[in-house]
């Protein structure tokens, strides 16, 4: 089924099981629908614009998580910048992203079709061995799959408090060990033809506000010296609302000054609280 790009405007996110075939499916869907194709590798390149150079990014992404590990400021900043990058890419709505937790990083965006792509172990083992030009045996392939699966599971639980294997958080589950790429494409195409994926004035304005808010939140992370681990930024009807917890009155005032100085910010409303205090800071 071939469709025109003026008809279907979904944001398609594909969370991929290790060596499940999601990359190939994403390429097929993007090519046939005329959508932009976005991979985790492209996201990593774009994060460099926010100061996440290769060494810093690798240090955060590959840090071992202990049982009692808590979210620190660097991880908060990473998530803020990741959402900003994804938001910019999703602004035009016609997007296919294959990576993990894309639907969670874009939480609140309309027109998201979230897909979990899976495959049975036999399918995945064959894929790993083929990728390594059959230089590894079946036992080594299983070890690779299990190691990557475990790391992805831990990070999903840590960053988004969700089980990567919980399919209830997805709109669709596709098993590529049981369906061909072509059949899977037809399923996806049928889904994005539904009315909820047609752009409206409301959806366009919502995405614009969410993208702008994500960009400002990332700038707070990278361009200020305040402790911003519990700060949220929202934009509604042109009004910027900053809320959450700051660690001092000085941080609150610096944050409001910073936001008020940003281009295209007409009004800033503050609903900030000081840590260990019950009073709003004004």
Order of alpha helices (4+ residues) and beta strands (2+ residues): beta-alpha-beta-alpha-alpha-alpha-beta-alpha-beta-alpha-alpha-beta-alpha-alpha-beta-beta-alpha-beta-beta
